[in-house]
Amino acid sequence: LESVTSSVQSMQIKNRIEQNNADIEIAKKQLQTLLNTQDNISIADSLLVQRRPVLPDSSSVAQSPLIQYLQQELKVNEQQTKVEKNRMLPDIILGYSSQTYKGLQNINGANREFTGSDRFSFYQLGLAIPIFPGGYRSKINAAKINENIAQSQIALTKTTQQGELQRLVQQYNKLQNTLTYYQKQALPQAELIIDNSNKGFKSGDISYIQHLQNLTLAINIQSEYLDNLYRYNQSVISIETLLGTK
């Protein structure tokens, strides 16, 4: 029974290792596609470490990349409104022209020969006033509507992102408390279970099946810690992504 049990456990572990290696290769291919490169991707960190974020304050959402982008869009719409308004203003026209003439020219009954060095210049001054301003007013109203839409979009996005940020921070705090529990209580207990079980099995105080159960319990605790650490880091990354920080 001990031989069969250990063989089954060994095959299960080997299968999980193969699955993990396959998942790593899939993630590398996805990263290559994201980076648009055929270079081999290597993992810099071999250990999953706990990230240390800088928790945001109430004004952090206003500095998020999405809000800044929408504010730039608002400025564009505001400038477009000004452009449409300026088109209704009178337009001053100034012009200057200079040309030459070669050959004979009869001026007041007298022939006069001109060469290329003779230049004839004139100026032009005018004032253009819109006669039908209705079309301009329509464009101004349309530009103003786009401006109001951009302002509403900023307000809506701020509210949405503020709510999302609060959710992410609450999730972060929950996972932080969970990691603290594992680090201070569960993981030391798991190490103690492994140490005592190894000693008991070597001394013959416990059977192989009981030893296997003890190790399975301890490994499950360690595995759950890593799962929670992964989710914790993902929550930190989500906060950093929303705020555009590192």
C-alpha positions as CSV (number, residue, x, y, z in Angstrom):
1,L,0.0,0.0,0.0
2,E,2.8,2.4,0.8
3,S,4.6,1.6,-2.4
4,V,1.4,2.2,-4.5
5,T,0.5,5.4,-2.6
6,S,4.0,6.8,-3.1
7,S,4.0,5.9,-6.8
8,V,0.6,7.6,-7.3
9,Q,1.8,10.7,-5.5
10,S,5.0,10.8,-7.5
11,M,3.1,10.6,-10.8
12,Q,0.7,13.4,-9.7
13,I,3.6,15.7,-8.8
14,K,5.3,15.0,-12.2
15,N,2.1,15.7,-14.0
16,R,1.7,19.1,-12.2
17,I,5.3,20.0,-13.0
18,E,4.6,19.3,-16.7
19,Q,1.5,21.4,-16.5
20,N,3.4,24.2,-14.9
21,N,6.1,24.1,-17.5
22,A,3.5,24.2,-20.3
23,D,1.8,27.2,-18.7
24,I,5.2,29.0,-18.5
25,E,5.8,28.4,-22.2
26,I,2.3,29.6,-23.0
27,A,2.9,32.8,-21.0
28,K,6.2,33.4,-22.7
29,K,4.5,33.1,-26.2
30,Q,1.8,35.6,-25.0
31,L,4.5,38.0,-23.8
32,Q,6.4,37.7,-27.1
33,T,3.2,38.5,-29.0
34,L,2.6,41.5,-26.7
35,L,6.1,42.8,-27.2
36,N,6.1,42.0,-30.9
37,T,9.4,40.1,-30.7
38,Q,10.8,36.7,-31.6
39,D,13.5,37.0,-29.0
40,N,13.6,34.3,-26.3
41,I,11.8,35.4,-23.1
42,S,13.5,34.6,-19.9
43,I,12.0,35.0,-16.4
44,A,14.1,37.4,-14.3
45,D,12.6,36.5,-10.9
46,S,12.6,32.9,-9.9
47,L,10.6,33.6,-6.7
48,L,7.2,35.1,-6.2
49,V,7.9,38.1,-4.0
50,Q,5.4,40.4,-2.3
51,R,5.1,43.8,-4.0
52,R,5.0,46.9,-1.8
53,P,2.6,49.5,-3.3
54,V,2.2,53.1,-2.4
55,L,-1.5,53.4,-1.5
56,P,-3.3,56.2,-3.3
57,D,-5.0,59.2,-1.8
58,S,-8.2,60.9,-2.7
59,S,-6.6,62.9,-5.5
60,S,-4.8,60.0,-7.2
61,V,-7.7,59.3,-9.6
62,A,-7.4,62.8,-11.1
63,Q,-3.9,62.0,-12.2
64,S,-4.7,58.7,-13.8
65,P,-3.7,58.3,-17.5
66,L,-7.3,57.9,-18.7
67,I,-8.4,61.1,-16.9
68,Q,-5.5,63.0,-18.3
69,Y,-6.3,61.8,-21.8
70,L,-9.9,62.9,-21.4
71,Q,-8.8,66.3,-20.2
72,Q,-6.6,66.7,-23.3
73,E,-9.7,65.8,-25.4
74,L,-11.6,68.5,-23.5
75,K,-9.0,71.1,-24.3
76,V,-9.1,70.1,-28.0
77,N,-12.9,70.6,-27.9
78,E,-12.6,74.0,-26.1
79,Q,-10.1,75.2,-28.7
80,Q,-12.4,74.0,-31.5
81,T,-15.2,76.1,-30.0
82,K,-13.0,79.1,-30.0
83,V,-12.1,78.5,-33.6
84,E,-15.7,78.4,-34.6
85,K,-16.5,81.6,-32.7
86,N,-13.5,83.4,-34.3
87,R,-14.9,82.6,-37.7
88,M,-17.8,84.9,-37.1
89,L,-15.5,87.9,-36.5
90,P,-14.6,90.3,-39.4
91,D,-11.6,89.2,-41.4
92,I,-9.0,91.8,-42.4
93,I,-7.5,91.2,-45.8
94,L,-4.0,92.6,-46.6
95,G,-2.3,92.0,-49.9
96,Y,0.8,93.1,-51.8
97,S,1.8,92.3,-55.3
98,S,4.8,93.3,-57.4
99,Q,5.4,92.5,-61.1
100,T,7.6,93.5,-64.2
101,Y,6.8,94.4,-67.8
102,K,9.1,94.4,-70.9
103,G,8.4,96.2,-74.1
104,L,6.8,99.4,-75.5
105,Q,3.7,100.8,-73.8
106,N,1.7,103.9,-75.0
107,I,1.1,106.2,-72.1
108,N,-0.9,109.3,-72.7
109,G,0.1,109.3,-76.4
110,A,3.7,108.8,-75.8
111,N,5.6,105.5,-76.3
112,R,7.7,104.3,-73.4
113,E,9.9,101.2,-73.3
114,F,10.0,99.2,-70.1
115,T,12.8,96.8,-69.1
116,G,12.9,94.0,-66.5
117,S,14.2,96.4,-63.9
118,D,11.0,98.3,-63.9
119,R,8.6,97.0,-61.2
120,F,5.0,97.8,-60.7
121,S,3.6,97.3,-57.2
122,F,0.2,97.6,-55.6
123,Y,-1.4,97.0,-52.3
124,Q,-4.8,95.6,-51.3
125,L,-6.8,96.2,-48.2
126,G,-10.2,94.7,-47.4
127,L,-12.6,93.7,-44.7
128,A,-14.6,90.4,-44.9
129,I,-17.8,90.4,-42.9
130,P,-20.0,87.2,-42.6
131,I,-23.3,87.9,-44.3
132,F,-25.1,84.7,-43.2
133,P,-23.9,83.9,-39.6
134,G,-26.4,81.1,-39.1
135,G,-24.1,78.4,-40.4
136,Y,-21.4,79.6,-38.0
137,R,-23.7,79.5,-35.0
138,S,-24.7,75.9,-35.8
139,K,-21.0,74.9,-35.8
140,I,-20.4,76.8,-32.6
141,N,-23.4,75.0,-30.9
142,A,-22.1,71.6,-32.2
143,A,-18.6,72.4,-30.8
144,K,-20.1,73.4,-27.5
145,I,-22.1,70.2,-27.3
146,N,-18.9,68.2,-27.9
147,E,-17.2,70.2,-25.2
148,N,-20.1,69.4,-22.7
149,I,-19.9,65.8,-23.7
150,A,-16.2,65.7,-22.9
151,Q,-16.8,67.3,-19.5
152,S,-19.5,64.8,-18.7
153,Q,-17.2,62.0,-19.8
154,I,-14.5,63.2,-17.4
155,A,-17.0,63.4,-14.5
156,L,-18.4,60.0,-15.2
157,T,-14.9,58.4,-15.6
158,K,-13.7,60.0,-12.3
159,T,-16.7,58.5,-10.5
160,T,-16.3,55.1,-12.1
161,Q,-12.5,55.0,-11.4
162,Q,-13.0,56.2,-7.9
163,G,-15.4,53.4,-7.2
164,E,-13.0,50.9,-8.9
165,L,-10.1,52.2,-6.9
166,Q,-12.0,51.8,-3.6
167,R,-12.8,48.2,-4.6
168,L,-9.2,47.4,-5.5
169,V,-7.9,49.0,-2.2
170,Q,-10.5,47.0,-0.2
171,Q,-9.4,43.8,-2.0
172,Y,-5.8,44.7,-1.4
173,N,-6.4,45.2,2.3
174,K,-8.2,41.9,2.5
175,L,-5.4,40.0,0.8
176,Q,-2.8,41.9,2.9
177,N,-4.5,40.6,6.1
178,T,-4.6,37.1,4.6
179,L,-0.9,37.2,3.8
180,T,-0.2,38.4,7.3
181,Y,-2.1,35.4,8.7
182,Y,-0.1,33.0,6.6
183,Q,3.2,34.6,7.2
184,K,2.8,34.8,11.0
185,Q,0.8,31.7,11.8
186,A,0.0,29.3,9.0
187,L,3.4,29.0,7.4
188,P,5.3,28.5,10.7
189,Q,2.8,25.8,11.6
190,A,3.3,24.1,8.2
191,E,7.0,24.0,8.8
192,L,6.5,22.6,12.2
193,I,4.2,19.9,10.9
194,I,6.8,18.9,8.2
195,D,9.6,18.8,10.8
196,N,7.7,16.8,13.4
197,S,6.2,14.5,10.8
198,N,9.7,13.8,9.3
199,K,11.0,13.0,12.8
200,G,8.0,10.8,13.7
201,F,8.2,8.8,10.5
202,K,12.0,8.3,10.8
203,S,11.6,7.1,14.4
204,G,8.7,4.9,13.5
205,D,6.2,6.7,15.7
206,I,3.8,7.3,12.8
207,S,3.0,5.3,9.7
208,Y,3.7,6.3,6.1
209,I,0.0,7.1,5.5
210,Q,-0.1,9.4,8.5
211,H,3.2,11.0,7.4
212,L,1.8,11.5,3.9
213,Q,-1.4,13.1,5.3
214,N,0.8,15.5,7.4
215,L,2.9,16.5,4.5
216,T,-0.2,17.0,2.3
217,L,-1.7,19.3,4.9
218,A,1.5,21.3,5.2
219,I,2.0,21.6,1.4
220,N,-1.6,22.7,0.9
221,I,-1.0,25.5,3.4
222,Q,2.1,26.6,1.5
223,S,0.3,26.3,-1.8
224,E,-2.6,28.4,-0.5
225,Y,-0.2,31.0,0.6
226,L,1.4,31.2,-2.8
227,D,-2.1,31.5,-4.4
228,N,-3.0,34.4,-2.1
229,L,0.4,36.0,-2.7
230,Y,-0.3,35.9,-6.4
231,R,-3.8,37.4,-6.0
232,Y,-2.3,40.0,-3.7
233,N,0.3,41.0,-6.3
234,Q,-2.4,41.1,-9.0
235,S,-4.4,43.5,-6.9
236,V,-1.3,45.8,-6.5
237,I,-0.7,45.6,-10.3
238,S,-4.4,46.6,-10.9
239,I,-4.1,49.6,-8.6
240,E,-0.8,50.7,-10.4
241,T,-2.4,50.2,-13.8
242,L,-5.5,52.3,-12.9
243,L,-3.3,55.1,-11.5
244,G,-0.5,54.8,-14.1
245,T,2.2,54.3,-11.4
246,K,4.9,51.7,-10.9
